[in-house]
Amino acid sequence: MPEIVVGRDDEDLKKYKEEGTILLGKHMVGTGEDAHLTAPVLMDVIRPHVITLTGKRGSGKSYTLGVIVEELSSLEQKIKKNLCSLVIDTQGIFWTMKFANEKDIILLKDWGLKSKGFDVTVYVPSGQAKIFESANVEFDGVFSIRASELTAEDWIIVFGLDPNKPLGILLQRVIDGLLKTEHAFDIEDII
């Protein structure tokens, strides 16, 4: 059965065949007890694409993103060298990519895959480093964002303010005034 290649036009399909694709999963046919997996579903990574993963909680968005990042990490060097992935992980789950998945080793074997860890670099918010350490979450470093790196609009969104009401107007004037000084300011300066 031929593979399904998402994001690749007929011309590129003829030119590249399966080269420069990643495996997303398999096409499912049928429902309930009659459901079965058929053709592999591949995604083109040679050309740039905009991808949006949406769905309700627990529907597999993070899992799918993990599959994409793992597949990108597993590409041959001549393709991988032109790509990069950056995951902003607000749930704190992707650090586990550093380690082989021993829990699902039988399932991986059924799919013809091997359990392996990936060469990923994990940064956590500097203010939460101790929380991650106490939970035995391995990370490579910390990051933070200066207050002065945010615009007035960013701050209004952070606090959920209406930019046309007194608090929103005040905050906007304060931040805009601080930005004009061209020096790095902090929360104390805003206050």
Short mmCIF file of the C-alpha atoms (twelve columns), coordinates in Angstrom:
data_MODEL
# 
_entry.id   MODEL 
# 
loop_
_atom_site.group_PDB 
_atom_site.id 
_atom_site.type_symbol 
_atom_site.label_atom_id 
_atom_site.label_alt_id 
_atom_site.label_comp_id 
_atom_site.label_asym_id 
_atom_site.label_seq_id 
_atom_site.Cartn_x 
_atom_site.Cartn_y 
_atom_site.Cartn_z 
_atom_site.pdbx_PDB_model_num 
ATOM 1   C CA . MET A 1   0.000   0.000  0.000  1 
ATOM 2   C CA . PRO A 2   1.498   3.421  -0.928 1 
ATOM 3   C CA . GLU A 3   2.420   5.894  1.774  1 
ATOM 4   C CA . ILE A 4   0.440   9.062  2.333  1 
ATOM 5   C CA . VAL A 5   2.731   12.103 2.168  1 
ATOM 6   C CA . VAL A 6   1.284   15.232 3.761  1 
ATOM 7   C CA . GLY A 7   2.569   18.613 2.574  1 
ATOM 8   C CA . ARG A 8   4.238   17.404 -0.612 1 
ATOM 9   C CA . ASP A 9   2.985   18.280 -4.094 1 
ATOM 10  C CA . ASP A 10  3.076   15.850 -7.033 1 
ATOM 11  C CA . GLU A 11  6.242   17.381 -8.486 1 
ATOM 12  C CA . ASP A 12  8.196   16.968 -5.229 1 
ATOM 13  C CA . LEU A 13  6.720   13.494 -4.737 1 
ATOM 14  C CA . LYS A 14  8.176   12.428 -8.092 1 
ATOM 15  C CA . LYS A 15  11.494  14.166 -7.432 1 
ATOM 16  C CA . TYR A 16  12.138  13.145 -3.806 1 
ATOM 17  C CA . LYS A 17  9.872   10.105 -3.306 1 
ATOM 18  C CA . GLU A 18  10.101  9.421  0.482  1 
ATOM 19  C CA . GLU A 19  13.356  11.304 1.045  1 
ATOM 20  C CA . GLY A 20  12.950  14.203 3.471  1 
ATOM 21  C CA . THR A 21  9.831   12.878 5.168  1 
ATOM 22  C CA . ILE A 22  9.050   11.935 8.732  1 
ATOM 23  C CA . LEU A 23  6.636   9.266  9.942  1 
ATOM 24  C CA . LEU A 24  3.600   10.705 11.718 1 
ATOM 25  C CA . GLY A 25  1.751   7.405  12.146 1 
ATOM 26  C CA . LYS A 26  -0.529  5.192  10.116 1 
ATOM 27  C CA . HIS A 27  -3.850  5.804  8.431  1 
ATOM 28  C CA . MET A 28  -6.715  4.250  10.377 1 
ATOM 29  C CA . VAL A 29  -9.574  2.684  8.459  1 
ATOM 30  C CA . GLY A 30  -12.866 1.625  10.036 1 
ATOM 31  C CA . THR A 31  -14.307 2.198  13.475 1 
ATOM 32  C CA . GLY A 32  -14.567 0.329  16.732 1 
ATOM 33  C CA . GLU A 33  -13.540 -3.337 16.521 1 
ATOM 34  C CA . ASP A 34  -13.321 -3.046 12.729 1 
ATOM 35  C CA . ALA A 35  -10.641 -0.334 12.903 1 
ATOM 36  C CA . HIS A 36  -7.207  -1.207 11.586 1 
ATOM 37  C CA . LEU A 37  -4.036  0.626  10.614 1 
ATOM 38  C CA . THR A 38  -3.107  0.746  6.949  1 
ATOM 39  C CA . ALA A 39  -0.715  3.023  5.033  1 
ATOM 40  C CA . PRO A 40  2.038   4.986  6.767  1 
ATOM 41  C CA . VAL A 41  1.341   8.723  6.971  1 
ATOM 42  C CA . LEU A 42  4.483   10.709 6.207  1 
ATOM 43  C CA . MET A 43  5.065   14.466 6.342  1 
ATOM 44  C CA . ASP A 44  7.344   16.468 4.065  1 
ATOM 45  C CA . VAL A 45  10.134  18.326 5.860  1 
ATOM 46  C CA . ILE A 46  12.134  19.481 2.836  1 
ATOM 47  C CA . ARG A 47  9.866   22.459 2.195  1 
ATOM 48  C CA . PRO A 48  8.754   24.967 4.850  1 
ATOM 49  C CA . HIS A 49  5.280   24.444 6.288  1 
ATOM 50  C CA . VAL A 50  3.073   26.070 8.885  1 
ATOM 51  C CA . ILE A 51  1.556   23.445 11.157 1 
ATOM 52  C CA . THR A 52  -1.075  23.900 13.830 1 
ATOM 53  C CA . LEU A 53  -1.989  21.162 16.302 1 
ATOM 54  C CA . THR A 54  -5.362  21.701 17.904 1 
ATOM 55  C CA . GLY A 55  -7.712  19.604 19.977 1 
ATOM 56  C CA . LYS A 56  -9.192  19.180 23.406 1 
ATOM 57  C CA . ARG A 57  -7.144  18.156 26.436 1 
ATOM 58  C CA . GLY A 58  -5.879  14.614 26.260 1 
ATOM 59  C CA . SER A 59  -6.447  14.246 22.523 1 
ATOM 60  C CA . GLY A 60  -2.761  13.730 21.657 1 
ATOM 61  C CA . LYS A 61  -1.387  17.182 20.737 1 
ATOM 62  C CA . SER A 62  1.740   16.872 22.886 1 
ATOM 63  C CA . TYR A 63  2.219   13.264 21.821 1 
ATOM 64  C CA . THR A 64  2.020   14.283 18.149 1 
ATOM 65  C CA . LEU A 65  4.450   17.154 18.716 1 
ATOM 66  C CA . GLY A 66  6.816   14.703 20.420 1 
ATOM 67  C CA . VAL A 67  6.590   12.364 17.423 1 
ATOM 68  C CA . ILE A 68  7.421   15.230 15.066 1 
ATOM 69  C CA . VAL A 69  10.429  16.368 17.125 1 
ATOM 70  C CA . GLU A 70  11.718  12.785 17.529 1 
ATOM 71  C CA . GLU A 71  11.353  12.154 13.804 1 
ATOM 72  C CA . LEU A 72  13.164  15.413 12.965 1 
ATOM 73  C CA . SER A 73  15.958  14.356 15.339 1 
ATOM 74  C CA . SER A 74  16.199  10.979 13.597 1 
ATOM 75  C CA . LEU A 75  16.593  12.300 10.049 1 
ATOM 76  C CA . GLU A 76  19.755  11.698 8.099  1 
ATOM 77  C CA . GLN A 77  22.324  14.459 8.578  1 
ATOM 78  C CA . LYS A 78  22.063  15.932 5.059  1 
ATOM 79  C CA . ILE A 79  18.416  16.848 5.754  1 
ATOM 80  C CA . LYS A 80  18.595  17.420 9.509  1 
ATOM 81  C CA . LYS A 81  21.350  20.033 9.135  1 
ATOM 82  C CA . ASN A 82  18.818  22.366 7.459  1 
ATOM 83  C CA . LEU A 83  16.220  22.067 10.220 1 
ATOM 84  C CA . CYS A 84  15.795  23.034 13.821 1 
ATOM 85  C CA . SER A 85  13.021  22.568 16.324 1 
ATOM 86  C CA . LEU A 86  12.210  24.664 19.346 1 
ATOM 87  C CA . VAL A 87  9.504   23.556 21.757 1 
ATOM 88  C CA . ILE A 88  8.160   25.944 24.369 1 
ATOM 89  C CA . ASP A 89  7.043   23.347 26.885 1 
ATOM 90  C CA . THR A 90  4.587   24.916 29.324 1 
ATOM 91  C CA . GLN A 91  3.629   21.508 30.750 1 
ATOM 92  C CA . GLY A 92  7.170   20.286 31.566 1 
ATOM 93  C CA . ILE A 93  6.898   16.982 29.679 1 
ATOM 94  C CA . PHE A 94  9.412   17.074 26.822 1 
ATOM 95  C CA . TRP A 95  12.486  16.713 29.049 1 
ATOM 96  C CA . THR A 96  11.740  12.981 29.001 1 
ATOM 97  C CA . MET A 97  12.925  12.884 25.361 1 
ATOM 98  C CA . LYS A 98  16.460  12.676 26.745 1 
ATOM 99  C CA . PHE A 99  15.774  9.114  27.858 1 
ATOM 100 C CA . ALA A 100 14.847  5.897  26.078 1 
ATOM 101 C CA . ASN A 101 11.180  4.912  26.403 1 
ATOM 102 C CA . GLU A 102 11.439  1.583  28.201 1 
ATOM 103 C CA . LYS A 103 7.783   1.632  29.278 1 
ATOM 104 C CA . ASP A 104 6.447   1.158  25.733 1 
ATOM 105 C CA . ILE A 105 9.225   -1.060 24.377 1 
ATOM 106 C CA . ILE A 106 6.818   -3.768 23.149 1 
ATOM 107 C CA . LEU A 107 4.597   -1.255 21.360 1 
ATOM 108 C CA . LEU A 108 7.655   0.337  19.761 1 
ATOM 109 C CA . LYS A 109 8.817   -3.086 18.582 1 
ATOM 110 C CA . ASP A 110 5.380   -3.706 17.004 1 
ATOM 111 C CA . TRP A 111 5.897   -0.520 14.977 1 
ATOM 112 C CA . GLY A 112 9.445   -1.492 14.001 1 
ATOM 113 C CA . LEU A 113 10.940  1.227  16.209 1 
ATOM 114 C CA . LYS A 114 13.688  1.109  18.825 1 
ATOM 115 C CA . SER A 115 13.620  2.752  22.221 1 
ATOM 116 C CA . LYS A 116 16.176  5.550  22.357 1 
ATOM 117 C CA . GLY A 117 16.834  8.890  23.948 1 
ATOM 118 C CA . PHE A 118 17.390  12.043 21.920 1 
ATOM 119 C CA . ASP A 119 20.035  14.744 22.035 1 
ATOM 120 C CA . VAL A 120 17.835  17.585 23.271 1 
ATOM 121 C CA . THR A 121 18.716  20.629 25.320 1 
ATOM 122 C CA . VAL A 122 16.210  21.546 28.019 1 
ATOM 123 C CA . TYR A 123 15.979  24.966 29.658 1 
ATOM 124 C CA . VAL A 124 13.561  25.768 32.479 1 
ATOM 125 C CA . PRO A 125 12.426  29.165 33.829 1 
ATOM 126 C CA . SER A 126 15.041  30.415 36.299 1 
ATOM 127 C CA . GLY A 127 12.411  30.957 38.986 1 
ATOM 128 C CA . GLN A 128 11.337  27.309 38.772 1 
ATOM 129 C CA . ALA A 129 14.735  25.588 38.725 1 
ATOM 130 C CA . LYS A 130 14.427  24.395 42.343 1 
ATOM 131 C CA . ILE A 131 10.975  22.928 41.663 1 
ATOM 132 C CA . PHE A 132 12.338  20.952 38.704 1 
ATOM 133 C CA . GLU A 133 15.372  19.839 40.716 1 
ATOM 134 C CA . SER A 134 13.223  18.616 43.622 1 
ATOM 135 C CA . ALA A 135 11.100  16.624 41.136 1 
ATOM 136 C CA . ASN A 136 14.297  15.052 39.701 1 
ATOM 137 C CA . VAL A 137 13.674  16.612 36.295 1 
ATOM 138 C CA . GLU A 138 16.939  16.815 34.388 1 
ATOM 139 C CA . PHE A 139 17.589  20.087 32.582 1 
ATOM 140 C CA . ASP A 140 20.580  21.751 30.981 1 
ATOM 141 C CA . GLY A 141 20.138  25.344 32.052 1 
ATOM 142 C CA . VAL A 142 17.769  28.123 32.986 1 
ATOM 143 C CA . PHE A 143 16.348  31.076 31.094 1 
ATOM 144 C CA . SER A 144 14.594  34.277 31.986 1 
ATOM 145 C CA . ILE A 145 13.122  37.240 30.168 1 
ATOM 146 C CA . ARG A 146 13.878  40.772 31.278 1 
ATOM 147 C CA . ALA A 147 10.931  42.981 32.075 1 
ATOM 148 C CA . SER A 148 12.338  45.488 29.560 1 
ATOM 149 C CA . GLU A 149 12.075  42.929 26.744 1 
ATOM 150 C CA . LEU A 150 8.267   43.105 26.881 1 
ATOM 151 C CA . THR A 151 6.254   45.844 25.179 1 
ATOM 152 C CA . ALA A 152 3.401   47.712 26.822 1 
ATOM 153 C CA . GLU A 153 0.979   45.529 24.842 1 
ATOM 154 C CA . ASP A 154 2.696   42.399 26.223 1 
ATOM 155 C CA . TRP A 155 2.250   43.630 29.800 1 
ATOM 156 C CA . ILE A 156 -1.410  44.507 29.202 1 
ATOM 157 C CA . ILE A 157 -2.000  40.967 27.919 1 
ATOM 158 C CA . VAL A 158 -0.089  39.431 30.860 1 
ATOM 159 C CA . PHE A 159 -2.350  41.206 33.346 1 
ATOM 160 C CA . GLY A 160 -5.519  40.878 31.253 1 
ATOM 161 C CA . LEU A 161 -6.130  44.610 31.243 1 
ATOM 162 C CA . ASP A 162 -8.257  46.640 28.861 1 
ATOM 163 C CA . PRO A 163 -5.884  49.068 27.066 1 
ATOM 164 C CA . ASN A 164 -8.678  51.662 26.934 1 
ATOM 165 C CA . LYS A 165 -9.410  51.712 30.681 1 
ATOM 166 C CA . PRO A 166 -7.451  53.626 33.349 1 
ATOM 167 C CA . LEU A 167 -5.202  50.751 34.539 1 
ATOM 168 C CA . GLY A 168 -4.370  49.721 30.979 1 
ATOM 169 C CA . ILE A 169 -3.656  53.318 29.961 1 
ATOM 170 C CA . LEU A 170 -1.467  53.870 33.047 1 
ATOM 171 C CA . LEU A 171 0.533   50.694 32.470 1 
ATOM 172 C CA . GLN A 172 0.993   51.557 28.808 1 
ATOM 173 C CA . ARG A 173 2.284   55.055 29.658 1 
ATOM 174 C CA . VAL A 174 4.676   53.706 32.310 1 
ATOM 175 C CA . ILE A 175 6.146   51.004 30.039 1 
ATOM 176 C CA . ASP A 176 6.396   53.323 27.029 1 
ATOM 177 C CA . GLY A 177 8.177   55.887 29.219 1 
ATOM 178 C CA . LEU A 178 10.636  53.274 30.500 1 
ATOM 179 C CA . LEU A 179 11.272  51.975 26.985 1 
ATOM 180 C CA . LYS A 180 12.258  55.497 25.883 1 
ATOM 181 C CA . THR A 181 15.098  55.501 28.468 1 
ATOM 182 C CA . GLU A 182 16.768  52.678 26.482 1 
ATOM 183 C CA . HIS A 183 18.089  50.934 29.588 1 
ATOM 184 C CA . ALA A 184 17.134  47.548 30.944 1 
ATOM 185 C CA . PHE A 185 14.442  48.072 33.546 1 
ATOM 186 C CA . ASP A 186 12.904  45.630 35.988 1 
ATOM 187 C CA . ILE A 187 9.631   45.134 37.871 1 
ATOM 188 C CA . GLU A 188 10.707  47.570 40.600 1 
ATOM 189 C CA . ASP A 189 11.135  50.302 37.981 1 
ATOM 190 C CA . ILE A 190 7.623   49.616 36.651 1 
ATOM 191 C CA . ILE A 191 6.145   49.789 40.158 1 
# 
